[in-house]
């Protein structure tokens, strides 16, 4: 019943920007914490960032200052704005949702804490 659909991936040149969208259905989105993860070819999935139900955002060091997560509860959509893209950002990007309440701590970076995942979207950054 619950669905999570993401879009916005594509091919961009280094230094360019891209915005990914992640739309949920059949959930009370205002209570959701949204996470973003990525997996590069031959690499394990890694945490990108998260936006909690309370409006707190956090990012991995590799994207901090370049990526921004936002959440529009009226549209049931989370966004990952990616600026100053680098070739090493090339990966399949996944959004994830958890209804687990967040009251602090670093668990938002743990993939196992999320109940629902998007299908993934490819981001390729050319050099």
BELTA-V167320 format. One record per residue. N is the residue number from 1. RES is the residue in one small letter. OMEGA is omega in radians with two decimals (* if undefined). BURIAL is I if it has 9 or more other C-alpha atoms within 8 Angstrom, else O. D_LAST is the distance of its C-alpha to the last C-alpha in Angstrom with 1 decimal. Layout:
# BELTA-V167320
((N RES OMEGA BURIAL D_LAST) (N RES OMEGA BURIAL D_LAST))
This chain:
# BELTA-V167320
((1 x 3.12 O 40.9) (2 x -3.13 O 38.0) (3 x 3.11 I 34.7) (4 x -3.05 I 31.1) (5 x -3.14 I 28.7) (6 x -3.10 I 25.1) (7 x 3.04 O 22.7) (8 x 3.12 I 19.8) (9 x 3.14 I 16.9) (10 x -3.14 I 14.4) (11 x 3.13 O 11.0) (12 x 3.07 I 9.2) (13 x 3.08 I 6.3) (14 x -3.08 I 5.4) (15 x -3.13 O 9.0) (16 x -3.09 I 10.6) (17 x 3.12 I 13.6) (18 x 3.08 I 15.3) (19 x 3.07 I 18.9) (20 x 3.11 I 20.4) (21 x 3.13 I 24.1) (22 x -3.05 I 26.7) (23 x -3.14 I 30.2) (24 x 3.07 I 33.2) (25 x 3.07 O 36.6) (26 x 3.07 O 40.0) (27 x 2.98 O 39.4) (28 x -2.90 O 40.6) (29 x -3.13 O 37.1) (30 x -3.13 O 38.4) (31 x -3.06 O 39.2) (32 x 2.94 I 36.0) (33 x -3.07 I 33.4) (34 x 3.08 I 29.9) (35 x 3.04 I 27.2) (36 x 3.12 I 23.6) (37 x 3.08 I 22.1) (38 x 3.12 I 19.1) (39 x 3.10 I 18.8) (40 x -3.13 I 15.9) (41 x 3.13 O 16.6) (42 x -3.12 O 19.1) (43 x 3.07 O 19.5) (44 x 3.09 O 22.3) (45 x 3.14 O 22.4) (46 x 3.14 O 21.8) (47 x 3.08 I 23.1) (48 x 3.14 I 21.0) (49 x -3.13 I 23.9) (50 x 3.06 I 27.2) (51 x -3.02 I 29.6) (52 x 3.14 I 33.2) (53 x 3.13 I 36.2) (54 x 3.09 O 37.4) (55 x 3.10 O 34.4) (56 x 3.11 O 32.8) (57 x -3.13 I 29.1) (58 x -3.04 O 27.4) (59 x 2.99 I 23.8) (60 x -3.11 I 22.3) (61 x -3.07 O 21.3) (62 x -3.11 O 17.7) (63 x -3.09 I 17.5) (64 x -3.11 O 20.5) (65 x 3.13 O 20.2) (66 x -3.12 I 17.1) (67 x 3.10 I 18.7) (68 x 3.09 I 22.1) (69 x 3.04 I 24.5) (70 x -3.07 O 27.4) (71 x 3.14 I 30.3) (72 x -3.07 O 32.4) (73 x 3.13 O 35.7) (74 x -3.14 O 37.1) (75 x -3.08 O 34.4) (76 x -3.02 I 34.1) (77 x 2.97 I 30.4) (78 x -3.10 I 27.9) (79 x 2.98 I 24.5) (80 x 3.10 I 21.3) (81 x -3.08 I 19.6) (82 x 3.12 I 16.0) (83 x 3.12 I 14.7) (84 x -3.06 I 12.0) (85 x -3.14 I 9.8) (86 x 3.10 I 7.6) (87 x 3.13 I 5.9) (88 x 3.03 O 9.5) (89 x -3.14 I 11.0) (90 x -3.09 I 10.6) (91 x 2.90 I 14.3) (92 x -3.10 I 17.4) (93 x -3.11 I 18.9) (94 x 2.93 I 22.7) (95 x -3.11 I 25.2) (96 x -3.07 I 28.6) (97 x 2.97 I 32.0) (98 x 3.02 I 35.0) (99 x 3.10 I 38.3) (100 x -3.14 O 39.1) (101 x 3.13 O 40.2) (102 x 3.11 I 38.3) (103 x -3.11 O 40.4) (104 x -3.14 O 38.2) (105 x -3.02 O 36.6) (106 x -3.05 O 33.2) (107 x 3.13 O 33.8) (108 x 3.10 I 31.3) (109 x -3.12 I 28.6) (110 x -3.10 I 30.5) (111 x -3.11 O 29.5) (112 x -3.13 O 33.0) (113 x -3.10 I 34.4) (114 x -3.06 I 33.1) (115 x -3.02 I 35.2) (116 x -3.09 I 33.1) (117 x 3.01 I 29.5) (118 x -3.05 I 27.4) (119 x -3.12 O 26.2) (120 x 3.08 I 22.5) (121 x -3.05 I 19.6) (122 x 3.00 I 16.2) (123 x 3.14 I 13.2) (124 x -3.12 I 9.8) (125 x -3.12 I 6.6) (126 x -3.12 I 3.8) (127 x * O 0.0))
